Amino acid sequence: MDRTSELKHLRMADANIAAARDLIERQISIVTRLTEGGHEVATAQEILQTMRNTLEAMEEHRRSIEKEIARSSDWLVTPRRK
């Protein structure tokens, strides 16, 4: 994939990660309110853990995009051998 596409994917990954973090914060608030209200929170906590696991996968994907960009950058600056 070309550098422009990889940079576009990196921006998309950043936006998705930011959105996921916001949703996690919202879910934490929900768990807190449920706990304070004396309600059952097991399902809400399971959802929160799933969200955190998904965020970890998204961050790993972002790292792989960064590695690909670095590889393509190295290729661009590495002189050809004759």
C-alpha positions in Angstrom: 0.0 0.0 0.0 1.3 3.5 -0.7 2.3 6.0 2.0 -0.7 8.2 1.4 -3.1 5.4 1.9 -1.2 4.3 5.1 -1.4 7.8 6.5 -5.1 7.9 5.7 -5.5 4.6 7.6 -3.5 6.0 10.5 -5.8 9.0 10.8 -8.8 6.7 10.6 -7.3 4.5 13.4 -6.7 7.6 15.5 -10.3 8.7 15.1 -11.6 5.3 15.9 -9.4 5.0 19.0 -10.5 8.4 20.3 -14.2 7.4 19.8 -13.6 4.1 21.5 -12.0 5.8 24.5 -15.0 8.2 24.7 -17.4 5.2 24.7 -15.4 3.4 27.4 -15.6 6.5 29.6 -19.3 6.5 29.0 -19.6 2.9 29.9 -17.5 3.4 33.1 -20.1 6.1 34.1 -22.9 3.7 33.4 -21.3 1.0 35.6 -20.7 3.6 38.4 -24.3 4.8 38.3 -25.6 1.2 38.3 -23.4 0.3 41.2 -24.4 3.4 43.2 -28.1 2.6 42.5 -27.7 -0.9 43.8 -28.4 -2.5 40.4 -26.9 -5.6 38.8 -23.7 -4.6 37.0 -22.3 -7.9 35.7 -23.5 -7.4 32.1 -22.4 -3.7 32.1 -19.0 -4.8 33.3 -18.7 -7.5 30.7 -19.5 -4.9 28.0 -16.9 -2.6 29.5 -14.3 -5.4 29.3 -15.2 -6.2 25.8 -14.8 -2.6 24.9 -11.4 -2.5 26.5 -10.3 -5.6 24.7 -11.5 -4.1 21.4 -9.6 -0.9 22.2 -6.4 -2.9 22.7 -6.9 -4.6 19.3 -7.4 -1.2 17.7 -4.2 0.1 19.3 -2.3 -2.9 18.0 -3.7 -2.3 14.6 -2.6 1.3 14.8 0.9 0.1 15.7 1.0 -2.1 12.7 0.1 0.8 10.5 2.9 2.8 12.0 5.3 0.0 11.4 4.3 -0.2 7.7 4.7 3.6 7.4 8.2 3.3 8.9 9.1 0.5 6.6 7.9 2.5 3.6 9.8 5.5 4.8 13.0 3.5 5.3 12.6 2.2 1.7 12.2 5.7 0.4 15.4 7.0 2.1 17.6 3.8 1.7 19.8 4.2 -1.4 19.7 1.4 -3.9 22.6 -0.9 -4.1 24.2 -1.4 -7.5 
